[in-house]
Amino acid sequence: MERHSRFTFVDSAAVARGAFAVVLSVLALHAGPARADDAGDAAPVPGDAPVLVRIERVRPPSEKLTTLRFLKENRDFIRGRFDLLRQRPIAGHGETTAVDPRFLAYQSMLADVLGARDSVASAEERRSRLTLLASVTQLGDLESELDGMERLLAAQRERLSVLQADFTGRQQTALAVVITGDPGASPLSEISVTVEGGARITVTLGEAERAILKRGGAVQVFRGFVEPRAQTLEIGIGGAAWPAGDTGYVALEPPRDRLTMLRLDLSTLDAARGAPSIRASTWLYDARIPSSDG
């Protein structure tokens, strides 16, 4: 059978008033009947009839410890009976009583508390694992980004090394311009070469230079380092037939780290056509010594 507990809330002020009324009743019982002259001063409490008690001058006698006196007088008999006592098992049926449901509720509440604590611990552990997993994933993404940046930096370093080798290394791309051939009836007094992006170099052709050209020799006009790219050279000539000078242009693409030779043959020079009538040819200088096998 299920039992239910009932909790009653007691007003402390009401309890105090009830206790005070009980104290007044006890005082009234011990005070005895009120005097006649006090009857008008204090009215009797309704429902509380006065009780008469007698006051004695001598303390009334009272029997003390009758049981102890009996035990003392029958001490030998009681000891003899104690000596005859023997312990022996007897069959019987124990009676059980119902357990207070509150105790079972307390046990259930304790189990719920432990279960809630385990649930909170499990949730915290899952959260920690998720946080760790997110951190590991972020670290992996960061590592991938760093690897990509490292690859970009490596490619950039390679490009910079190429540029450094091209512009700060030892440049060996060179160009040499020579003139050959006798201009014949169109004598020259000077010839100039202007490299793209460079200064104008002018060579005066005197008697010695013209004599070399007549003997089939060559006169060097320009030699220097140039950029290994496509560029245009400006060729200028001056003489009696061209008092204001005349120009022509030659397109070249010197290969990297090689010496390009440009020969200007003046034997084809025509006074009417001017510098464009000069025959030009190029070849690459090979410093290697050819083998005897060809």
Contacts in CASP RR format, 6 or more apart in sequence:
PFRMAT RR
TARGET T0000
AUTHOR 0000-0000-0000
METHOD contacts of the structure
MODEL  1
MERHSRFTFVDSAAVARGAFAVVLSVLALHAGPARADDAGDAAPVPGDAP
VLVRIERVRPPSEKLTTLRFLKENRDFIRGRFDLLRQRPIAGHGETTAVD
PRFLAYQSMLADVLGARDSVASAEERRSRLTLLASVTQLGDLESELDGME
RLLAAQRERLSVLQADFTGRQQTALAVVITGDPGASPLSEISVTVEGGAR
ITVTLGEAERAILKRGGAVQVFRGFVEPRAQTLEIGIGGAAWPAGDTGYV
ALEPPRDRLTMLRLDLSTLDAARGAPSIRASTWLYDARIPSSDG
1 98 0 8 1.000
2 101 0 8 1.000
3 98 0 8 1.000
3 100 0 8 1.000
3 101 0 8 1.000
5 102 0 8 1.000
24 45 0 8 1.000
25 45 0 8 1.000
25 48 0 8 1.000
28 45 0 8 1.000
28 48 0 8 1.000
28 50 0 8 1.000
29 50 0 8 1.000
29 51 0 8 1.000
29 53 0 8 1.000
30 53 0 8 1.000
32 50 0 8 1.000
32 52 0 8 1.000
32 53 0 8 1.000
33 50 0 8 1.000
33 52 0 8 1.000
34 42 0 8 1.000
34 44 0 8 1.000
44 50 0 8 1.000
71 78 0 8 1.000
171 225 0 8 1.000
172 225 0 8 1.000
172 256 0 8 1.000
172 257 0 8 1.000
172 258 0 8 1.000
172 259 0 8 1.000
173 225 0 8 1.000
173 226 0 8 1.000
173 227 0 8 1.000
173 228 0 8 1.000
173 254 0 8 1.000
173 255 0 8 1.000
173 256 0 8 1.000
173 257 0 8 1.000
173 258 0 8 1.000
173 260 0 8 1.000
174 223 0 8 1.000
174 224 0 8 1.000
174 225 0 8 1.000
174 226 0 8 1.000
174 254 0 8 1.000
174 258 0 8 1.000
174 259 0 8 1.000
174 260 0 8 1.000
175 195 0 8 1.000
175 222 0 8 1.000
175 223 0 8 1.000
175 224 0 8 1.000
175 225 0 8 1.000
175 226 0 8 1.000
175 252 0 8 1.000
175 254 0 8 1.000
175 259 0 8 1.000
175 260 0 8 1.000
175 262 0 8 1.000
176 220 0 8 1.000
176 222 0 8 1.000
176 223 0 8 1.000
176 224 0 8 1.000
176 259 0 8 1.000
176 260 0 8 1.000
176 261 0 8 1.000
176 262 0 8 1.000
176 285 0 8 1.000
177 193 0 8 1.000
177 220 0 8 1.000
177 221 0 8 1.000
177 222 0 8 1.000
177 223 0 8 1.000
177 233 0 8 1.000
177 262 0 8 1.000
177 264 0 8 1.000
178 218 0 8 1.000
178 219 0 8 1.000
178 220 0 8 1.000
178 221 0 8 1.000
178 261 0 8 1.000
178 262 0 8 1.000
178 263 0 8 1.000
178 264 0 8 1.000
179 191 0 8 1.000
179 213 0 8 1.000
179 218 0 8 1.000
179 219 0 8 1.000
179 221 0 8 1.000
179 263 0 8 1.000
179 264 0 8 1.000
179 265 0 8 1.000
179 266 0 8 1.000
180 213 0 8 1.000
180 216 0 8 1.000
180 217 0 8 1.000
180 218 0 8 1.000
180 219 0 8 1.000
180 263 0 8 1.000
180 264 0 8 1.000
180 265 0 8 1.000
180 266 0 8 1.000
180 267 0 8 1.000
181 213 0 8 1.000
181 214 0 8 1.000
181 216 0 8 1.000
181 217 0 8 1.000
181 265 0 8 1.000
181 266 0 8 1.000
181 267 0 8 1.000
182 210 0 8 1.000
182 213 0 8 1.000
182 214 0 8 1.000
182 216 0 8 1.000
182 266 0 8 1.000
182 267 0 8 1.000
183 213 0 8 1.000
183 266 0 8 1.000
183 267 0 8 1.000
183 269 0 8 1.000
184 267 0 8 1.000
184 269 0 8 1.000
185 271 0 8 1.000
186 241 0 8 1.000
186 269 0 8 1.000
186 270 0 8 1.000
186 271 0 8 1.000
187 210 0 8 1.000
187 239 0 8 1.000
187 240 0 8 1.000
188 205 0 8 1.000
188 237 0 8 1.000
188 238 0 8 1.000
188 239 0 8 1.000
188 266 0 8 1.000
188 269 0 8 1.000
189 204 0 8 1.000
189 205 0 8 1.000
189 206 0 8 1.000
189 238 0 8 1.000
189 239 0 8 1.000
189 240 0 8 1.000
190 202 0 8 1.000
190 203 0 8 1.000
190 204 0 8 1.000
190 205 0 8 1.000
190 237 0 8 1.000
190 238 0 8 1.000
190 239 0 8 1.000
191 202 0 8 1.000
191 203 0 8 1.000
191 205 0 8 1.000
191 221 0 8 1.000
191 235 0 8 1.000
191 236 0 8 1.000
191 237 0 8 1.000
191 238 0 8 1.000
191 264 0 8 1.000
192 200 0 8 1.000
192 201 0 8 1.000
192 202 0 8 1.000
192 203 0 8 1.000
192 221 0 8 1.000
192 234 0 8 1.000
192 235 0 8 1.000
192 236 0 8 1.000
192 237 0 8 1.000
193 200 0 8 1.000
193 201 0 8 1.000
193 221 0 8 1.000
193 222 0 8 1.000
193 233 0 8 1.000
193 234 0 8 1.000
193 235 0 8 1.000
193 236 0 8 1.000
194 200 0 8 1.000
194 201 0 8 1.000
194 233 0 8 1.000
194 234 0 8 1.000
194 236 0 8 1.000
195 222 0 8 1.000
195 226 0 8 1.000
195 231 0 8 1.000
195 233 0 8 1.000
196 231 0 8 1.000
196 232 0 8 1.000
196 233 0 8 1.000
200 234 0 8 1.000
201 221 0 8 1.000
201 222 0 8 1.000
203 209 0 8 1.000
203 219 0 8 1.000
203 221 0 8 1.000
205 213 0 8 1.000
205 219 0 8 1.000
209 219 0 8 1.000
212 218 0 8 1.000
212 219 0 8 1.000
213 219 0 8 1.000
213 266 0 8 1.000
218 263 0 8 1.000
221 264 0 8 1.000
226 254 0 8 1.000
226 260 0 8 1.000
227 254 0 8 1.000
228 254 0 8 1.000
228 255 0 8 1.000
228 256 0 8 1.000
228 257 0 8 1.000
229 253 0 8 1.000
229 254 0 8 1.000
230 251 0 8 1.000
230 252 0 8 1.000
230 253 0 8 1.000
231 251 0 8 1.000
231 252 0 8 1.000
231 253 0 8 1.000
231 254 0 8 1.000
232 249 0 8 1.000
232 250 0 8 1.000
232 251 0 8 1.000
232 252 0 8 1.000
233 249 0 8 1.000
233 250 0 8 1.000
233 251 0 8 1.000
233 252 0 8 1.000
233 262 0 8 1.000
234 247 0 8 1.000
234 248 0 8 1.000
234 249 0 8 1.000
235 247 0 8 1.000
235 248 0 8 1.000
235 249 0 8 1.000
235 250 0 8 1.000
235 264 0 8 1.000
235 275 0 8 1.000
235 278 0 8 1.000
235 280 0 8 1.000
236 245 0 8 1.000
236 246 0 8 1.000
236 247 0 8 1.000
236 248 0 8 1.000
236 275 0 8 1.000
237 245 0 8 1.000
237 246 0 8 1.000
237 247 0 8 1.000
237 269 0 8 1.000
237 274 0 8 1.000
237 275 0 8 1.000
237 278 0 8 1.000
238 245 0 8 1.000
238 246 0 8 1.000
239 245 0 8 1.000
241 271 0 8 1.000
241 274 0 8 1.000
242 271 0 8 1.000
242 274 0 8 1.000
246 274 0 8 1.000
246 275 0 8 1.000
247 275 0 8 1.000
248 275 0 8 1.000
248 276 0 8 1.000
250 262 0 8 1.000
250 280 0 8 1.000
252 260 0 8 1.000
252 262 0 8 1.000
252 282 0 8 1.000
254 260 0 8 1.000
255 284 0 8 1.000
258 284 0 8 1.000
258 285 0 8 1.000
259 284 0 8 1.000
259 285 0 8 1.000
259 287 0 8 1.000
260 282 0 8 1.000
260 283 0 8 1.000
260 284 0 8 1.000
260 285 0 8 1.000
261 282 0 8 1.000
261 283 0 8 1.000
261 284 0 8 1.000
261 285 0 8 1.000
262 280 0 8 1.000
262 281 0 8 1.000
262 282 0 8 1.000
263 280 0 8 1.000
263 281 0 8 1.000
263 282 0 8 1.000
263 283 0 8 1.000
264 278 0 8 1.000
264 279 0 8 1.000
264 280 0 8 1.000
265 278 0 8 1.000
265 279 0 8 1.000
265 280 0 8 1.000
265 281 0 8 1.000
266 278 0 8 1.000
267 279 0 8 1.000
268 277 0 8 1.000
268 278 0 8 1.000
268 279 0 8 1.000
269 277 0 8 1.000
269 278 0 8 1.000
270 277 0 8 1.000
END
